[in-house]
C-alpha cells in the first residue's frame, strides 16, 4: 500500500526547499557583487601605478614614497605654482619620453629583456617603472590645477559647479576603468608593445564597441573636470598638453604597432630579438 503525506506537509516541504534555493542564489549573487567590487578596486589601484599581483618590496617602497610626496605637496606646497609647473613638465617628459624610447619598434625594450635575462622579467621591470610614472603624471596634472586655482570662474554657485564638473569627471573615469577592464591591465601597461607581439585578441567590446580610443579620448576628461573645478587655466593647458602628447605617442608608435600586429599581422613581429644583441 502507498502512503501519501498530508497535503499541507508536502506544501511546507516545497516552500522550505524553495526558500533554501532562494537564499543560496541571493548569497551567490552577493558574493559575485562583492567580488566584482574587489576586482574593480584592485584594477583601479593597478591603473594608478601599483600592480598588486606583481607587487614587490621595491615597488611598494616606490609607491609609498610617491604617496608621501603627494601628501607633502598637499599640506606644505599647495600654492607653489613654480613647483607645480616644474613637477608637471618633468613628470610629462619622463612619462612620454620613457614610453616612446622603450616601446618603439626597435626601442630600449630589448635592453630591458637582455638586462633582466628574459622577456617576462624585463617586462616586470618596465611595468614597475611605468607604474611610478603613471602615478606622478596624474598627480602633477592635479597639482597644476589646484595650485593655480581661481584664474577664471566658470560659475559662482558651487553646488551647480560640482554637478556640472561631476558629469565629465565620472564619465571619463568610468570609460577609462571599463576600457582597462576589457583589455586587461597588461594591455593598459602596453605589455604587447613591449614584447612586440600579440598577447590577446583585438578588442571590440565594452567602450571599444562605441569609441575607437576611449582611454586617450574621453577617458582623459577627469583632468579637464579638475581644471574646471579649480577654475585653473593652467590646469586646462596641462590637460591639453598631456592628451596631445599621449595621442602623439599613439599615432607615432602604438597605432602602427596595432596595425602590423593585430590588424595586418606579419611573421617577424612574433620574433623577439631580446638576446640577439639587436
C-alpha positions in Angstrom: 0.0 0.0 0.0 1.3 3.5 -0.9 1.0 6.1 2.0 0.7 9.7 1.0 1.9 12.6 3.2 -0.7 15.2 4.1 -1.1 17.9 1.5 -0.1 20.7 3.9 3.1 18.8 4.9 4.1 18.5 1.2 3.5 22.2 0.6 5.6 23.1 3.7 8.5 21.0 2.4 8.3 22.5 -1.1 8.2 26.0 0.4 11.2 25.1 2.7 13.2 23.8 -0.3 12.3 26.9 -2.4 13.4 29.2 0.4 16.8 27.5 0.7 17.3 27.7 -3.0 16.4 31.4 -3.0 18.8 32.1 -0.1 21.6 30.2 -1.9 21.0 32.3 -5.0 21.0 35.5 -3.0 24.2 34.5 -1.3 25.8 33.7 -4.6 24.6 37.0 -6.1 26.1 38.9 -3.1 29.4 37.0 -3.4 29.6 37.9 -7.0 28.8 41.6 -6.3 31.5 41.9 -3.6 34.0 40.0 -5.8 33.3 42.5 -8.7 33.8 45.4 -6.3 37.0 43.9 -5.1 38.3 43.3 -8.7 37.5 46.9 -9.7 39.3 48.2 -6.6 42.4 46.1 -7.5 42.1 47.3 -11.1 41.9 50.9 -10.0 45.0 50.6 -7.8 46.9 48.9 -10.6 45.9 51.7 -13.0 47.1 54.3 -10.5 50.6 52.8 -10.6 50.8 49.8 -8.2 50.0 46.5 -10.0 49.1 44.4 -6.9 49.6 41.0 -8.5 53.2 41.9 -9.3 53.9 43.6 -6.0 57.5 43.6 -4.7 59.2 45.4 -1.8 60.9 47.8 -4.2 57.6 48.6 -5.9 55.8 49.1 -2.6 58.6 51.4 -1.4 58.5 53.5 -4.6 54.7 53.9 -4.4 54.8 54.7 -0.7 57.4 57.4 -1.2 55.3 58.8 -4.1 52.2 58.9 -1.8 54.3 60.6 0.9 55.4 63.2 -1.7 51.8 63.8 -2.7 50.9 64.5 1.0 53.8 66.8 1.2 52.6 68.8 -1.8 49.0 69.0 -0.5 50.0 70.0 3.1 53.1 72.2 2.5 53.2 73.3 -1.1 49.6 73.7 -2.1 50.1 77.2 -3.6 53.6 76.8 -5.0 52.9 77.4 -8.7 56.6 77.3 -9.8 57.0 73.9 -8.2 53.8 72.7 -9.9 54.9 73.8 -13.3 58.4 72.2 -12.9 56.9 69.0 -11.5 54.4 68.7 -14.3 57.0 69.3 -17.0 59.5 66.8 -15.5 56.7 64.2 -15.0 55.4 64.6 -18.5 58.9 64.4 -20.1 59.8 61.3 -18.2 56.4 59.6 -18.8 56.0 60.3 -22.5 59.8 60.1 -23.2 60.0 56.7 -21.4 57.2 55.0 -23.4 58.4 56.5 -26.7 62.0 55.4 -26.1 61.1 51.9 -24.8 58.1 50.9 -26.9 59.2 52.0 -30.3 59.7 49.1 -32.8 63.5 49.0 -32.1 63.4 50.7 -28.7 65.0 50.1 -25.4 62.6 47.2 -24.6 65.3 44.9 -25.9 67.7 46.4 -23.4 65.3 45.5 -20.6 65.0 42.0 -21.9 68.7 41.5 -22.0 69.4 43.2 -18.7 66.8 41.0 -16.9 67.8 37.9 -18.9 64.3 37.2 -20.3 61.1 38.8 -21.6 58.9 38.4 -18.6 61.4 39.8 -16.1 62.3 42.6 -18.4 58.6 43.5 -18.7 58.1 43.4 -15.0 61.0 45.9 -14.5 59.4 48.1 -17.2 56.0 47.8 -15.6 57.3 48.8 -12.2 59.0 52.0 -13.6 56.0 52.8 -15.7 53.6 52.5 -12.7 55.6 55.2 -10.8 55.5 57.4 -13.9 51.7 56.9 -14.2 51.2 58.0 -10.6 53.3 61.1 -10.9 51.8 62.1 -14.3 48.3 62.0 -12.8 49.4 63.7 -9.6 51.2 66.5 -11.4 48.1 67.3 -13.5 46.0 67.7 -10.4 48.7 69.7 -8.6 48.9 72.2 -11.5 45.2 72.7 -11.4 44.9 73.1 -7.6 47.9 75.4 -7.2 46.7 77.8 -9.9 43.1 77.9 -8.8 41.0 80.9 -9.5 42.3 82.2 -12.8 38.8 82.0 -14.1 35.3 81.3 -12.7 33.0 79.0 -14.7 30.1 79.6 -12.3 29.8 81.1 -8.8 27.3 78.6 -7.5 29.5 75.8 -6.0 26.7 73.2 -5.9 25.8 73.8 -9.6 29.5 73.8 -10.5 30.0 70.5 -8.7 27.1 69.0 -10.7 28.5 70.3 -14.0 32.0 69.1 -13.3 31.0 65.8 -11.9 29.4 64.7 -15.2 32.7 64.7 -17.3 34.7 63.5 -14.3 32.6 60.4 -13.6 32.1 59.8 -17.4 35.8 59.9 -18.1 36.6 57.8 -15.0 34.0 55.1 -15.9 35.1 55.0 -19.5 38.8 54.6 -18.6 38.3 51.9 -16.0 35.8 49.9 -18.1 38.2 50.1 -21.1 41.0 48.9 -18.9 38.9 46.0 -17.6 38.1 44.9 -21.2 41.7 44.9 -22.4 43.3 43.8 -19.1 45.9 45.6 -17.0 48.7 44.0 -19.2 47.5 45.9 -22.3 47.0 49.0 -20.1 50.7 48.8 -19.4 51.5 48.1 -23.1 52.8 44.6 -22.5 52.0 43.6 -26.1 54.1 46.5 -27.4 56.9 45.7 -25.0 57.0 42.1 -26.2 56.4 43.2 -29.8 53.7 40.7 -30.4 50.0 39.9 -29.9 49.1 38.7 -26.4 45.3 38.8 -26.8 42.5 39.2 -29.3 41.7 42.6 -30.8 39.1 44.1 -28.5 35.8 45.5 -29.9 33.6 45.2 -26.8 32.9 47.5 -23.9 33.7 51.1 -24.6 35.7 50.0 -27.6 32.4 49.0 -29.2 31.4 52.7 -29.5 34.7 54.5 -29.3 37.9 53.9 -31.3 40.2 55.1 -28.5 38.3 55.5 -25.2 41.4 55.7 -22.9 43.2 58.5 -24.7 39.9 60.3 -25.7 37.0 60.6 -23.3 39.0 58.7 -20.7 41.0 61.8 -20.2 38.1 64.0 -19.1 39.0 63.9 -15.4 41.9 66.2 -15.9 39.7 68.8 -17.7 37.0 68.4 -15.0 39.6 69.0 -12.2 40.8 72.2 -14.0 37.2 73.4 -14.4 36.5 72.8 -10.7 39.5 74.8 -9.6 39.0 77.4 -12.3 42.5 76.9 -13.5 43.5 78.0 -17.0 47.0 76.4 -16.5 45.2 73.2 -15.4 43.3 73.2 -18.7 46.6 73.8 -20.7 48.3 71.0 -18.8 45.4 68.6 -19.6 45.5 69.6 -23.3 49.3 69.2 -23.5 49.1 65.8 -21.7 46.4 64.5 -24.0 48.2 65.9 -27.1 51.4 64.1 -26.2 49.7 60.8 -25.5 48.0 61.0 -28.9 51.3 61.8 -30.4 52.7 58.6 -29.0 49.6 56.8 -30.3 49.9 58.0 -33.9 53.7 57.7 -34.0 54.1 54.3 -32.4 51.0 52.5 -31.0 48.7 52.8 -34.0 51.4 51.4 -36.3 52.0 48.5 -33.8 48.3 47.7 -33.7 48.0 47.7 -37.5 51.0 45.4 -38.1 50.3 43.1 -35.1 46.6 42.9 -34.8 45.0 44.1 -38.0 47.6 43.2 -40.6 50.0 40.8 -38.8 53.3 39.9 -40.2 55.5 37.0 -39.0 58.6 38.9 -38.0 56.7 40.7 -35.2 56.4 37.4 -33.3 60.1 37.0 -33.1 61.9 38.5 -30.1 65.5 39.6 -30.6 65.9 40.0 -26.8 69.1 38.0 -26.6 70.3 38.5 -30.2 72.1 41.8 -29.5 69.7 43.9 -31.6 
